[in-house]
Amino acid sequence: MIFAKVIGSVESTIKHFHYEGLKLLLVKPLDKNLNEEGEPFLAVDSVDAGPGDIVLVIEEGWSAWQSVGKKDLSPINRAIVAKIDKVNYLDNKNQEKT
């Protein structure tokens, strides 16, 4: 799973039939402190996310196409499955960080 920030959307007049009716978003990966890292990539939206939203992206084919309602094999390998409001984690000294 990947933390990411939605930085844009993608519009297409022609696309693979498995993508019809699905929203494609451009997201930028984030580290655990929600700082940008890495190159942007596309993900199919299943939670009605929009620009500026912090999201959770799954990067595994079967889970990705199941999360967007595809019941057959689909060429989908990344899907947004949650909007993130807040991240809490323990540091090396078991101190909670926000």
KEKE-3310 file (N, C-alpha, C; in steps of 0.2 Angstrom, whole numbers, plus 5000, padded with zeros to 4 digits):
npx = (5004:5002:5005:4998:4997:4984:4986:4981:4969:4965:4959:4951:4947:4946:4948:4953:4940:4938:4941:4931:4919:4926:4936:4951:4966:4980:4993:5004:5017:5020:5030:5031:5029:5021:5027:5032:5038:5047:5040:5026:5011:4997:4981:4966:4951:4942:4935:4930:4940:4949:4959:4972:4968:4974:4978:4976:4984:4982:4993:4991:4986:4974:4967:4966:4957:4946:4942:4937:4926:4926:4924:4930:4945:4955:4965:4970:4980:4983:4974:4964:4959:4956:4953:4964:4964:4972:4988:4995:5009:5021:5037:5055:5057:5045:5036:5022:5018:5012)
npy = (4994:5011:5028:5043:5058:5066:5074:5077:5074:5063:5063:5055:5051:5039:5023:5008:4995:4990:5001:5010:5021:5023:5033:5041:5045:5056:5053:5057:5049:5047:5049:5041:5052:5060:5067:5072:5060:5051:5047:5053:5043:5034:5030:5021:5028:5024:5030:5042:5053:5068:5082:5086:5078:5066:5050:5032:5020:5004:4992:4980:4969:4959:4964:4977:4978:4972:4981:4992:4986:4977:4961:4952:4947:4961:4975:4982:4989:4997:5005:5018:5017:5022:5038:5048:5054:5057:5052:5041:5035:5024:5029:5024:5023:5019:5030:5039:5047:5060)
npz = (5000:4997:5002:4995:4986:4978:4963:4951:4937:4924:4907:4894:4878:4871:4877:4885:4886:4899:4907:4906:4912:4924:4935:4932:4941:4944:4954:4967:4975:4993:5008:5025:5033:5026:5016:4999:4988:4975:4959:4950:4947:4939:4945:4948:4953:4968:4978:4976:4976:4975:4968:4979:4989:5002:4999:5000:4991:4983:4976:4968:4957:4957:4969:4966:4955:4960:4970:4962:4957:4947:4941:4933:4925:4924:4916:4927:4939:4950:4963:4971:4987:4999:5008:5017:5033:5044:5050:5062:5070:5077:5083:5084:5097:5102:5104:5100:5085:5075)
capx = (5000:5006:5002:4999:4993:4981:4989:4977:4965:4966:4953:4953:4941:4946:4951:4951:4934:4938:4941:4925:4915:4931:4940:4959:4969:4987:4995:5012:5019:5022:5033:5026:5028:5017:5032:5032:5044:5045:5037:5019:5008:4990:4977:4959:4948:4936:4932:4928:4945:4950:4965:4974:4967:4979:4974:4979:4983:4984:4996:4991:4981:4967:4964:4964:4951:4940:4940:4933:4920:4928:4924:4934:4952:4956:4971:4971:4985:4983:4967:4964:4954:4954:4955:4967:4963:4977:4992:4998:5013:5026:5044:5059:5056:5038:5033:5017:5019:5006)
capy = (5000:5017:5034:5047:5064:5067:5080:5079:5069:5061:5063:5051:5050:5032:5019:5000:4994:4989:5007:5014:5023:5024:5039:5040:5051:5056:5054:5058:5045:5051:5045:5040:5059:5063:5072:5069:5056:5047:5049:5052:5038:5034:5025:5021:5030:5020:5033:5049:5057:5074:5086:5088:5073:5061:5044:5025:5016:4997:4991:4973:4968:4957:4968:4984:4978:4970:4987:4996:4983:4973:4954:4948:4950:4968:4977:4988:4986:5002:5008:5022:5013:5026:5045:5048:5061:5058:5046:5040:5029:5024:5030:5019:5023:5018:5036:5040:5053:5062)
capz = (5000:4996:5003:4989:4986:4971:4960:4945:4934:4917:4903:4888:4874:4869:4882:4886:4889:4907:4911:4904:4918:4929:4935:4933:4944:4944:4961:4969:4982:4999:5013:5031:5036:5020:5011:4992:4986:4969:4952:4950:4943:4938:4949:4947:4959:4970:4984:4974:4978:4971:4969:4986:4994:5003:4998:5001:4985:4983:4970:4966:4952:4960:4974:4963:4951:4964:4973:4958:4955:4941:4943:4929:4925:4921:4916:4932:4945:4955:4964:4977:4991:5005:5009:5023:5036:5049:5051:5068:5070:5083:5081:5086:5105:5104:5105:5095:5081:5071)
cpx = (5004:5002:5003:4995:4990:4983:4985:4973:4967:4960:4956:4946:4941:4950:4949:4944:4933:4938:4935:4921:4920:4935:4947:4962:4976:4989:5002:5013:5021:5025:5028:5025:5024:5021:5032:5038:5042:5042:5030:5017:5000:4987:4970:4956:4942:4933:4930:4933:4946:4957:4966:4973:4973:4975:4979:4978:4986:4987:4997:4985:4974:4964:4962:4958:4945:4938:4936:4927:4920:4928:4928:4941:4952:4963:4972:4975:4986:4976:4968:4958:4952:4956:4958:4966:4969:4981:4995:5003:5018:5033:5048:5059:5049:5034:5028:5018:5013:5008)
cpy = (5006:5023:5039:5053:5065:5074:5082:5073:5068:5060:5059:5050:5042:5028:5012:5000:4993:4995:5012:5015:5024:5030:5038:5046:5050:5057:5054:5054:5050:5046:5044:5047:5063:5069:5068:5066:5052:5051:5048:5046:5038:5029:5026:5023:5026:5024:5040:5054:5063:5077:5088:5083:5068:5055:5038:5022:5009:4996:4983:4972:4965:4961:4975:4983:4975:4977:4992:4992:4978:4965:4950:4951:4956:4971:4983:4985:4991:5005:5012:5019:5017:5033:5045:5055:5062:5051:5046:5034:5030:5025:5024:5018:5022:5024:5037:5047:5054:5065)
cpz = (5000:4998:4997:4990:4979:4969:4953:4942:4927:4913:4897:4884:4871:4875:4882:4889:4896:4911:4910:4911:4924:4929:4936:4936:4944:4951:4962:4975:4987:5004:5020:5034:5031:5016:5005:4991:4980:4964:4953:4945:4943:4942:4948:4953:4961:4976:4982:4977:4973:4972:4976:4991:4995:5003:5000:4994:4986:4976:4969:4962:4954:4964:4971:4959:4955:4968:4969:4955:4949:4944:4939:4928:4921:4921:4921:4938:4950:4956:4971:4981:4997:5005:5016:5026:5041:5049:5058:5067:5076:5080:5084:5094:5107:5106:5099:5092:5077:5065)
residu = (MET:ILE:PHE:ALA:LYS:VAL:ILE:GLY:SER:VAL:GLU:SER:THR:ILE:LYS:HIS:PHE:HIS:TYR:GLU:GLY:LEU:LYS:LEU:LEU:LEU:VAL:LYS:PRO:LEU:ASP:LYS:ASN:LEU:ASN:GLU:GLU:GLY:GLU:PRO:PHE:LEU:ALA:VAL:ASP:SER:VAL:ASP:ALA:GLY:PRO:GLY:ASP:ILE:VAL:LEU:VAL:ILE:GLU:GLU:GLY:TRP:SER:ALA:TRP:GLN:SER:VAL:GLY:LYS:LYS:ASP:LEU:SER:PRO:ILE:ASN:ARG:ALA:ILE:VAL:ALA:LYS:ILE:ASP:LYS:VAL:ASN:TYR:LEU:ASP:ASN:LYS:ASN:GLN:GLU:LYS:THR)
# end
